[in-house]
Amino acid sequence: MNKSDSSHAFTPELARSIYRKAYLINRTDQRFRAMLTNGELAVAYYPVRGQEVTAAAAMSALQPEDYLVTTYRGLHDSLAKGIPSRLLWAEFAGKRTGTCKGKGGPMHITYPPTGVMVTTGIVGSGIPIANGLAMAAQIRGENRVAVASFGDGASNIGAFHEALNMASVWKLPVVFLCQNNQYAEHTTLAAGTSVTSIAERAAGYGMPGVSCDGLDPEMMYQTMAAAVARARAGDGPTLVEAHTYRLQGHIFGADYSYIPKEELKAAEERASMMRLRQRISERQVTESDLAQIEQEVDAEIEDAVAFALKSDPPDPDEIRFDIYETEQAA
């Protein structure tokens, strides 16, 4: 987990890639919120502003064939894991050209070609699913790692504890990534959790537990890369707690006046894209490099929005398909 570990070097190429992912997440989230405000879309949406760096750096430690199970607040994870913008936007818009033919929507994004296997709408439910994927890879002798991404509130769910115990007993190639954004809906971590650090809970299951600054791209990447390497080597699971922050309400349109103004202001400064830009530029990434990345991403989002809006909704009969491996008679 040492920041100086050369096997997890934070190269200029990696810095550019992480910045691109974070910028894509930020601008996609921003555009979704604008279109919801203007009435151009009408869907349930869980903002990810503030958590861009966490996902961009964490998913950069994975290979395309590695598995990811995320949550309904998973736009950042999905984009960082490589889901094409066009397909993600179309799914959010409920169109037949989406990742799930418009039937999954924002809370159920799935795209196996990039390893996004499940997006769950039930708190904590994805954690044991990641175990199942890791077990399958282990049985088949595949060099794959599974990642379960979840929030701090999910660490209080029974499935979290059961999954960590099982993964440790069987040394499954899985990484449990807790994106601790400090709030479980409207409840602070201190008000609903018996420990001050989620990572402390790993000790009860005989696995390493590591806390890191999820808003520091280098620390987030290197922490995650070390956990992934450990899992891939057959040494078992790791619980990674990434300290991050949610800068919006739990769901789009929700009140978040319960967050102290001073706390929110400080978090906005730490999680700002400008701060990330400065950090990335320190890694021998030029201003022209960053400007080109931003131009390309802005064009990608415009193309994705246009693609989604002009795509057709699914046919009514589509509801009968993809339920079973083969269609079952009524």
C-alpha positions, 0 to 999 in steps of 0.5 A: 500500500506504499505510495512509492511502490513502483508496481503501481506508479502514477505515470503521466499517462495514468494521470491523463486517463484518470482525469478523463474519466473524472471529467466525463463523470462530472460533466455527465452528472452535470448534464443529467441534472440540467436536463432533469431540471429543464424537463428534458428527462424524467427519471429517478437520478442519484447524483455523484458530484463529489465522488468523481475522483474516487471512481475514476482512480479506483476503476483505473486499477482494474482490467477490462475483464475484471468484474464490477458490482455497483449500486444505484448511485453508480453512474461514476463507477459505470463510466469509469469502468468503460460503459460507452456514453451512448449506451449509458445515456440511452439506458437512462432515457429508457431507450431500446438502444441502451445497455439493457434495452431501456428496461433497466434504467438508472438503477439497474445498469448492466454491461458485461462487455466492460465488466459491469455485471450488476447495478443493485437498487437494494442497499448492500445486496450487491456485496454477496453477488460480487462474491459469487462472481469472484468464486466463479472466476476462482473455480474456472481458474480465470485471472479475474478480480471482482469488485463490490462498490457500495456506500458506508450505510451498506456496511451496516447490512447483514449481507456485508458481514456475511460476504466478508466472512465468506470471502475471507474463508475461501480467499476469494479474489474480491475487493470490497470498496466502500465509498464512504461519502459520510451520509447514508441518505440523511443519516451521518456516519456517526449516528448510524455506525458503531465504528469511526472507520469502516476499514476497522471491520475487516479485522473481524474477518481476517482480512486487511482493511485500508482507509484512504483519501478517495479524493486524492487520485494517486492515493486512491489508485495505489490503494486500490491497485495494491488490493486488486494485485493481492486478490489477483495473486490468490491472497484473498480479499481486502476491504478498502474504505475510500473517504469521499463526499456527496455534494448533492442530496441523496436523490435529485431534487432532495433537500440537503440542508441537513449538511452543515454549510461549513462542512459542505463548503470545505468538501466542495473545495477538496472535491472540485474539478479545479483541484483535480486539474491542478493535481494532474498537471503536477504529473507532467500533464500539460494544459493543452493535454487537459484542454484536449481531453475536455474538448473530446469529452464534451463532444462525446457527451453531446453525441451521447445525448443526441443519440439517446434522445433520437433513439426509440423506446422499447416495444411493449412486447419487450417486457416479455424477453430477457426474463428467462434464458428462453421464453417460458409459456404463460 
